Amino acid sequence: MTHVEIFVGSQCHGNPGPGGWATVLRVGRHEKVLSGAEPRATLNSLELQAFTEALRILIEPCAISVHSANRFLADGFARWSGLWTPRGWAETGKRPIHNADQWYALIALAQVHEVTFVAMAGEESPAMAHAMQLAATQ
């Protein structure tokens, strides 16, 4: 199984507000960069977008290490998502979860992969710093 490192970053002017997302995919010494902007978004929705876009370009099941400074992404994917389906995609208090459409797409795309998360600050690796810088300039 191919190992892919995915570095995701997002920046937002206001929360919500206009913002950008970026992701750097790395397989060995090869890198692919994706980025985009949204006129009105939250940091969390931009982070979800970055990871989703990275998954969309993978053509085979992979072992993925996701590097992110955003705990929301890791916690939502690894801890909370398994609780949402039995609850009808609602939080404990029966409120619909935020960004449900994005989470649903992300989880569907990730099912064929082995995904682990690595929490890190933007300055900890050149690829992470690059993703954060790209997101800020969108």
Disulfide bonds with the S-S distance in Angstrom:
none
